Amino acid sequence: MFKSLKEQRLTLRDALSIVFKIILPGFITITLFIIAIYLIAIPRIEEDYLDSKKEMVQELTRTVWNLLKEYESRVQSGELTRGDAQQRAIKRIRNLRYGKMNREYFWINDMHPNMIMHPYRTDLEGKDISDFADPRGKRLFVEFVKVVREHNSGFVMYMWQLHDKSDLIVPKLSFVMGFAPWGWIIGTGIYIEDIRERIAAIRDSLNKVFFIIFLCLTVISVFIITQGILGEKRRRQAEGALLKSEQLLRNIVEFLPDATLVIDSNEQIIAWNKSLEQITGIPSGEMVGKGNYEYAVPFYGKRRPLLINLILNPDPELEKNYINVQREGIHLVGEAFTPAIGSGGRYLHARAALLYDGDGNITGAIETIRDITDLKKTEENLLISLKEKEILLKEIHHRVKNNLQVISSLLNLQAEYISDPNDLNVFKNSQTQILSMAAIHEKLYQSSSFSSIKMNDFLKDLVYKLQHFYKNANSKIAVTVDIEDMAVSIEYAIPLSMLINEIVTNSLKYAFPDGTGEIHIEFSRIAHDIYSLVIQDNGTGFQENVPADGKRTFGLKLIDTLVEQLNGTMDRTADSGTRYEITVKLQSP
């Protein structure tokens, strides 16, 4: 049916109204969100990634430091001479590799500084490197010695060759740590170029994701405008694409302390390191040799067992003093709040393990402690942020539902200009299809889960609305619904509701000429991901009148298409009414 020029102008005006009221705000919102991602989130990711890399190289360096400590203990026991121990240590450390393609390494120089070992610069080994400088003139090895003398360990930024590529000089951030018994400095580092490549990869992935989002918005916008202008019966599956950005951060959980204490088999302190001195404010000289749980006083203000005592003498009741206590092999891991440390107390993560001698006898235990207060605060902030996003998502579903109802109202207005019964029937079908989609978003708005819909209440509500939509004064059509209490993914809920809408609408419109009859709907799970849908009426029975050109009606094609989209099969019979038996395969939400 053709419209007059005036009617076409009104339709165009309605379409422009949809653009400015619905589509444009969505594009602006997405654009602002993307800007926030690039200006706030990516710099924060880069900062967190650098911090994780720095923590990793610190832990790895302390691993090598512990290796030297092990050799020194063998020297002290007389098992090895110091020279033999040092040679063995150099050989082992020279072959240590980690990172991408196992190309990251460790080096050793002394406090002079002289180069003791460098896997890629063997030409420097045994030489005085006091005057060695990077291309910017920084005497990096002298800087390493200075950091170790002042702080025992620390980070230094300088320019260095990329792995074994002597012609490629890039920025490098290295962590160095002194081993006092031998006068050695152990170091390893991270290339800033690696971090930049990682962030660039994240940015490229985001560009692709945002391109897809804008593409999807464009397609949806065209669909809405077409509905408003032409009033055609269109169906589109509204897919919510859940974008998952994975942040791959490997936590290398080795026995590498920020703060460490060691006790012997009599539970007396034999080691209290510098990091622990900084946390507690108590020097090791005042703590070594103390027992009877006195080492707990700096943490809790009283004597009580620590995690290190529980690894020696397990006690389930005492373990309740800790949060998330777990046994990981020979390690005991837990968290606790320590009110005596810092202003207002701190949350600490502790890991304890047994110590053995060469014969396998327990000689004591060791515990490492890390401050996780900031992590706890971050978790609280993330929970708050998650709640805010849930509220925002509910609002989106609410607005989508309202927008679909607006479209239905527009169709209703257009229907007033239609005199042809067939055209009017098309408009009414379009309205019921849109109302079924609106019902889905209404249920999502009311639900605590946005990935699936409880089918029991939803289908009952949908059938009720259809029954009410086609009801007249003489209608006595009873509809019964028998549906299991289960959830279906939003991916399948839309085509499933469309299928039920089409079949039930046909029955309400055509099966009962006298306005009296029954419709029965069953939906149940018959296997892990196999579902059965049965819709039956006791009306006049289905009669498919195929036109002379052999083409089937649009409604029948739509039903077949929806069944195929749901990976299903359909059996239709017309004995004593019409019966649809449909089996579909849906993945669990």
DRENGUZA-587563 format. One record per residue (C-alpha): x, y, z; residue in three letters. Coordinates in pm, whole numbers, plus 32768, in hexadecimal, padded with zeros to 4 digits. Layout:
BEGIN
XYZAla/...
//
This chain:
BEGIN
800080008000Met/808E814F7F95Phe/8081827D8078Lys/804683E2800ESer/816884D48009Leu/80ED85708150Lys/80E3841E81FCGlu/824383D68184Gln/82BA851E821FArg/821B84BC836ALeu/82C6836D835BThr/8416840F8316Leu/83DD84FA843CArg/839A83CD851CAsp/84D7832984A0Ala/85A5846184ECLeu/8507846C8644Ser/857D83068681Ile/86DB83678613Val/86F6849086FEPhe/864083F68828Lys/86C68291881FIle/87EE825B8737Ile/88B9839C8763Leu/88C6838688E2Pro/893F822088C3Gly/8A57828287D6Phe/8ABD83A388B9Ile/8AC082BE89E9Thr/8B9781B9893BIle/8C8582C588BBThr/8CB483578A18Leu/8CEA81F78AA1Phe/8DF981B2899EIle/8EA382FC89EBIle/8EA582A28B5CAla/8F3F814F8B0BIle/905E81EC8A47Tyr/909E830E8B36Leu/9071825A8C84Ile/906680DF8C6BAla/918B809F8B7DIle/9283817B8C3FPro/921880CA8D7DArg/92477F758CD8Ile/93A37FE08C63Glu/93FB804E8DC5Glu/93787F0B8E5FAsp/942D7E398D5ATyr/95777EEC8DA4Leu/95427EB88F1AAsp/95037D448EE5Ser/963E7D298E11Lys/97087DDC8F1DLys/967F7CF39028Glu/96D27BC78F4FMet/98407C288F1BVal/985F7C729091Gln/97E17B1790E5Glu/98BB7A718FDFLeu/99EF7B2B905DThr/99A47ABD91BEArg/998F7959913DThr/9AF4797590BAVal/9B587A1D9202Trp/9ACE78EF92BEAsn/9B99781091D6Leu/9CD878C8923CLeu/9C6D78B193A6Lys/9C4A7739937EGlu/9DAD771E92F4Tyr/9E3077F9940EGlu/9D8F7715950FSer/9E4475EF946CArg/9F8776B69487Val/9F4476F895F8Gln/9EFE75889634Ser/A04B752E9590Gly/9FAC746F9475Glu/A03E755D936ELeu/A154765C935AThr/A0E377BC9310Arg/A18E77BA91BEGly/A0E77674915DAsp/9F9776F691D6Ala/9FBB7836910EGln/A018777E8FCFGln/9EEE76988FF4Arg/9E0977C09034Ala/9E8E787A8F02Ile/9E55774A8E28Lys/9CEF771D8E9EArg/9C93788D8E88Ile/9D2E78B18D2BArg/9C3177B38CA7Asn/9AFE783E8D5BLeu/99FD78C88C66Arg/989679408C7BTyr/979C7A178BC3Gly/97367A178A55Lys/97FD790F8992Met/98D178E18AD0Asn/99B57A028A6AArg/99B57AC58BB2Glu/9AEA7A898C88Tyr/9BAF7AE28DC2Phe/9D0A7B7B8DE5Trp/9E017B9F8F04Ile/9EFA7CAF8F54Asn/9FB57D029094Asp/9FBE7E3D9166Met/A0F47ECD90B3His/A04F7EA58FB6Pro/A0E87D8A8EE9Asn/A0157CB18E03Met/A0047B4F8E8BIle/9F0A7AB58D98Met/9E2D7B328C7AHis/9D8A7A368B8APro/9D847B258A5ETyr/9EB67BFD8AAAArg/9FC17AFE8AF3Thr/A0BA7BFE8A6EAsp/A0897CC38BB2Leu/A0C17B9F8CA0Glu/A1EC7BCC8D86Gly/A2107D3C8D24Lys/A1F47E7D8DE8Asp/A0AA7F198D7BIle/A0B980538E51Ser/A0C981308D1CAsp/9FD080688C4DPhe/9EB581518BE6Ala/9D7D81368B10Asp/9D4C821289D8Pro/9CC583298AB5Arg/9E00832A8B8AGly/9D69827F8CBALys/9E6A81AA8D78Arg/9D6C809D8DBELeu/9E457FA48E7BPhe/9EBF80B78F64Val/9D4E810D8F96Glu/9D067F9F8FEEPhe/9E157FA890FAVal/9D8C80EE9185Lys/9C29806491A0Val/9CA37F27924EVal/9D7F7FE79341Arg/9C6380CE93A3Glu/9B367FE89399His/9BB87E859364Asn/9AD27E719233Ser/9A187F4E9140Gly/99BD7FAD8FD9Phe/9A9880658EDCVal/9A2B80E88D83Met/9B2C80F58C67Tyr/9B67809E8AF8Met/9BD97F3D8A9CTrp/9BE37E4F8975Gln/9AA77D838934Leu/9B037C1E89A0His/9C1F7BAC88BDAsp/9BEE7CC187B9Lys/9D187DA187F7Ser/9CAB7E9886EAAsp/9B527ED68780Leu/9B617FB588B7Ile/9A1A7FEB8975Val/99AB80668ACFPro/99C67F628BE2Lys/99577F618D50Leu/9A257E738E24Ser/9A097DFE8F8BPhe/9B527DBE9040Val/9B8A7D1D9192Met/9CC67CF3925BGly/9D457BAD92EFPhe/9E227C299409Ala/9EE17AE69462Pro/9F847ADF9308Trp/9F757C5192B5Gly/9EA77C03917FTrp/9D8D7CBF90D6Ile/9C837BF39022Ile/9BAF7C9B8F1BGly/9AA27C638E19Thr/99B87D4F8D65Gly/988F7D968C8BIle/98917E438B39Tyr/97A67F6C8B26Ile/97707F1289B8Glu/96C57DCC8A23Asp/95CD7E8F8AF7Ile/95857F7F89D9Arg/95457E5B88EDGlu/94557DBF89EAArg/93907F038A11Ile/938E7F318896Ala/92FA7DD38871Ala/91E97E298970Ile/91A27F6D88B9Arg/91887EB5876AAsp/90967DBB8803Ser/8FC37ED6888FLeu/8FBF7F80873AAsn/8F327E44869FLys/8E317E1A87B3Val/8DBE7F83879CPhe/8DA97F678621Phe/8CC27E3B864CIle/8BF17EFC874AIle/8BC780248660Phe/8B797F388542Leu/8A6D7E8B8614Cys/89DB7FDB867DLeu/89CD80478511Thr/89167F0884ACVal/881C7F2A85CAIle/87E780988578Ser/87998047840DVal/86A77F3B8483Phe/85EB802B856BIle/85D5813D8463Ile/855880448360Thr/844C7FCD8452Gln/83DD8133848BGly/83D681928319Ile/8351805E826ALeu/82937FAF8382Gly/83017E5E82F3Glu/82F77D2183BDLys/84647CF38413Arg/85027C1A8517Arg/86607C2E858BArg/86FF7B6D8695Gln/877E7C688796Ala/88C47BDE880AGlu/89747C6E8931Gly/8AE47C3F88F5Ala/8B947C0F8A3BLeu/8CF27C8F8A06Leu/8DF47BE38AD3Lys/8F3C7C8C8AF9Ser/902E7BA78B93Glu/914E7C258C57Gln/925D7B178C55Leu/932A7B4E8D87Leu/93FB7A2A8E06Arg/94417A2A8F77Asn/957F796B8FAAIle/954578ED9108Val/969A7885917BGlu/9722789392D3Phe/979679FB929DLeu/97667AEB93C2Pro/972A7C5B93E3Asp/97457C179559Ala/97CD7ACF95E8Thr/97F87A2B9739Leu/989178D99784Val/9870780898C0Ile/992576CD992DAsp/9886758A99A7Ser/986776269B04Asn/979D77459A6DGlu/98A9784B9AB0Gln/98F4795D99B2Ile/9A33792198EAIle/99F47A1D97D0Ala/993B7B6A97BFTrp/99827C1D9677Asn/99977D8E961FLys/98407D9C957CSer/97AC7D1496BCLeu/986D7E1B9780Glu/97CA7F2796A8Gln/966E7E9796DBIle/96887E699854Thr/97887F7598ABGly/984C7E769979Ile/99B67E269919Pro/9A1D7CBC98F5Ser/9B147CDD9A16Gly/99F37D0A9B06Glu/992E7BE69A7CMet/9A267ACF9A25Val/9A2779C89B38Gly/98CC7A249BB7Lys/97CA79119BDCGly/968978C89C97Asn/95C2797F9B86Tyr/96667ACC9BE0Glu/96997B109A6DTyr/951F7B2F9A4AAla/95127C659B29Val/95757D5D9A13Pro/94547CDC993FPhe/933C7CA19A3ATyr/93AF7D4F9B79Gly/93B37C049C34Lys/94547AAE9C30Arg/939E79B69B52Arg/93F478AD9A4CPro/943F792598ECLeu/9417786897A7Leu/958177F997C8Ile/95287744990EAsn/93FB769C9871Leu/94D27606975EIle/959E755B986FLeu/94777502994FAsn/932D74FE988DPro/9200756B9958Asp/90B0759898A5Pro/9029767599BAGlu/914F776699ACLeu/913B776D9831Glu/8FE87816985ALys/90A8795198BFAsn/9106796E974DTyr/903779AE9617Ile/903878C294ECAsn/912A77C99586Val/919E76CD9481Gln/92A375BD9471Arg/936075B79329Glu/9448748E9339Gly/955074DC9440Ile/94D77646945AHis/93D076DA9540Leu/932E781994BDVal/9248790A956EGly/91DD7A7295A2Glu/91B17B3996E3Ala/916A7C969763Phe/92827D1A9840Thr/92067E3D9917Pro/935A7E9599AAAla/93FF7EF0985CIle/93D2804197B9Gly/92BE813997F5Ser/917D80779826Gly/921B7F2497DEGly/92757E70969BArg/92057D3C95DBTyr/93237C4595A8Leu/934C7B1494CCHis/94317A0A955EAla/94CE78CD94D5Arg/957F77D595B8Ala/9647769D9567Ala/971A759D9620Leu/989575999612Leu/9952745095F7Tyr/9ABB73EB9624Asp/9B7C730B9537Gly/9AEC71D295DDAsp/9984724295B4Gly/995572A49723Asn/988673D79776Ile/996B74EA97F8Thr/98747608980BGly/978D76D79732Ala/978D78119661Ile/9678790F9621Glu/96597A259520Thr/956E7B499555Ile/94DA7C3E945DArg/94017D719497Asp/92BB7D4793D4Ile/91F97E68946DThr/91E97F249323Asp/91707DE89276Leu/90557DC89370Lys/8FF07F319333Lys/8FFE7EF391BDThr/8F197DC591E3Glu/8E217E9B92A5Glu/8E2F7FA69193Asn/8DFC7E999087Leu/8CC97E17913DLeu/8C3D7F789149Ile/8C8E7FA68FD6Ser/8BEA7E578F81Leu/8AAE7EBE9036Lys/8AA780058F74Glu/8ACD7F498E2ALys/89B17E5B8E87Glu/88D17F888EC4Ile/893B801C8D74Leu/88F17ED48CBFLeu/87987EC48D5ELys/875880258CE1Glu/87C57FC28B80Ile/86CD7E9D8B79His/85C17F848C02His/860080838AEFArg/86097F7889DFVal/84B97EF98A5BLys/842A805B8A52Asn/84B9809588F6Asn/84187F558874Leu/82CE7FC1890AGln/82F58111885BVal/832880598711Ile/81F07F8B8757Ser/813080CB879ASer/81AF815D8651Leu/812E8029859ALeu/7FE48053864DAsn/7FD081BC85D3Leu/8022814F8470Gln/7F1280438486Ala/7E0C815384A1Glu/7E5681B08336Tyr/7E30804A82B6Ile/7CE47FD0822DSer/7D597E918187Asp/7D247D68827APro/7E5C7CB28202Asn/7F387DE18237Asp/7E9B7E1A838CLeu/7EE37CAF83E4Asn/80527CE4838BVal/80627E0D8477Phe/7FC07D4B8594Lys/80B87C2D8563Asn/81D57D278571Ser/814C7DB586B5Gln/813C7C61875FThr/82A07C0D86EEGln/83237D568779Ile/82607D2988BCLeu/82FD7BD088EBSer/845A7C6B88CAMet/83F57D7F89BBAla/837F7C778AB2Ala/84DA7BD88AADIle/85867D218B02His/84807D638C0EGlu/84D47C158CB1Lys/864A7C5F8C97Leu/860C7DAE8D41Tyr/855B7CFD8E5FGln/86557BDD8E70Ser/87957BC38F38Ser/883A7B128E0FSer/88697BB88CBBPhe/88DD7A838BFCSer/87A479A98C1CSer/862D79B68C52Ile/854D78DE8D2FLys/846578488C2CMet/834577EC8D14Asn/82D3794A8D73Asp/834379E48C28Phe/827978FD8B42Leu/814779108C23Lys/81597A8A8C11Asp/81927A858A96Leu/8068799E8A58Val/7F8E7A748B39Tyr/7FE67BAC8A70Lys/7F9C7AFC8925Leu/7E527A7D89ACGln/7DF77BD98A20His/7E677C7588D4Phe/7D7F7B9B8800Tyr/7C617B8088F8Lys/7B047BF78894Asn/79B77C038944Ala/79517A9F88DEAsn/7AA679FC890BSer/7AB478D289F7Lys/7C077844899DIle/7CB977A28AC4Ala/7E35778D8ABDVal/7EF276A38BA9Thr/806C76AD8BD6Val/814175918C64Asp/82AE76008C75Ile/83CD75838D4AGlu/8478767A8E31Asp/85B776B38D68Met/868077C68CC7Ala/86D477F48B55Val/87F078C78ACCSer/87897A1A8A3DIle/882979A388F6Glu/871178A288CFTyr/85F9794D8992Ala/85B07A46887BIle/858279508758Pro/84CB78608842Leu/83D5796F88ABSer/83A979CE873BMet/8357786386E6Leu/8256784187FEIle/81C7799687A4Asn/819279328637Glu/80EF77E08681Ile/800E7859879EVal/7FA9798E86D3Thr/7F4078AC85AFAsn/7E6A77DB869BSer/7DC8790A873ELeu/7D7979A785EDLys/7D12787E8515Tyr/7CD4773F85E0Ala/7B8E77A5868EPhe/7A8E784485A6Pro/7987783686BBAsp/7A7478D387BCGly/7A7A779A889AThr/7B9476A388CFGly/7CD176418985Glu/7E4376708949Ile/7F4775AA8A0EHis/80BD75FA8A1CIle/81CD75198AAEGlu/834075678AC5Phe/843374798B70Ser/859973FB8B6FArg/85C072968AF2Ile/873E72808AF3Ala/886C73528B54His/883974548A40Asp/870473C7898FIle/85AF746A89CCTyr/8450740C8963Ser/8347750C8901Leu/81E0749688C7Val/80CA7587885FIle/7F7174EF8820Gln/7E12757787E8Asp/7CC274CE87B4Asn/7C5575B886A1Gly/7BFB75818537Thr/7D4C74EF84DEGly/7E697575840CPhe/7E2D75948298Gln/7F55760281C6Glu/7ED576908080Asn/7FFD76A57F97Val/7FCE77A97E82Pro/7FE5774A7D19Ala/814777CA7D00Asp/81B076CD7E0EGly/823077D07F01Lys/81E377A38074Arg/815B78BC814BThr/824879A28207Phe/81C379268359Gly/821677BB830ALeu/836C781A8287Lys/83A978E083C6Leu/834E77B784A3Ile/843676D283DEAsp/854E77D383EBThr/852E77FF8565Leu/85307685859DVal/866C766B84C8Glu/870A778F8586Gln/86CC76D286CCLeu/877875998640Asn/862B74E38651Gly/853973FF859FThr/83BF74238580Met/829B73338552Asp/814773D18506Arg/7FFF730C8507Thr/7E98737C84D0Ala/7DCB7269857CAsp/7CBA72FD8660Ser/7D5F7450864DGly/7EC774B08607Thr/7FF2742686C5Arg/815B749C86AATyr/826873BA873EGlu/83B67470872FIle/850373F587B3Thr/861874F987D3Val/878474F08841Lys/87E576108926Leu/892D763A89DBGln/890576738B50Ser/892877DA8BC6Pro/
//
